Amino acid sequence: MLKTTVVIPTYNEADNLPQISAALFALGIDELEILAVDDNSPDGTGQVADQLAAQHPGRFHAIHRPGKQGLGTAYIQGFTWAIQNGAQAIIQMDADFSHSPEYIPQMLTHLQDYDVVVGSRYVPGGKLDERWSWWRWFLSWWANSVWVRLSLGTKTKDATAGFKCWRAEALQKIGLERIRSNGYIFQVEMCYVSEKLGLRIKEIPIYFEDRRIGQSKMDMRVKIEAALRVFEIRKRHHGIKKGSGA
């Protein structure tokens, strides 16, 4: 089994973090570790992370950042830490159970033949929470199936997916220092660069559940900003050639 690190960025996830950690450890994966990257959450998520680290020495880790610095930098810092600490497989996921831990064994199995495995809402068998409004569903579908694909020419069905399992070598090939997006558009930039480099991408269907506790950070302003930044991604990486690494 590959040494696996699950990277979870957190901001106000004090109620979710113990539950998602318990679910991850319950998978029974021998070499699975968890890294929480907390942006000084006012609800005490950082202290909860420290308690979990004390309860699970060597298996749960925490990075404390001085303030809300964004999803992209949280993942880059988490990925970098995981690679430096010997992870061979690196999983990115939310703390709120939108991404079910039950898919992780399947992801790790597919990682034997692929560079990144994407938990996808938009391949056959993938499904969104039935409680989503038609407007929210339409925006998500349009962003992935129309806007990103037309603007960037991507083939991945769920370009904005936040549930992925990476080979450490794939992240090193991407070169995390060239990734500039910091909000939710980070997912699109990682997808685009992965395709440009010719990484082997596998999408598996998942059921995307709405968060169980707390409020979503994905408001309309964030969505509009993400849509507009697609053009910056195309301009920034237009020179990448297939097979060229960092």
Order of alpha helices (4+ residues) and beta strands (2+ residues): beta-alpha-beta-alpha-beta-alpha-beta-alpha-beta-beta-alpha-alpha-beta-alpha-alpha-beta-beta-alpha-alpha
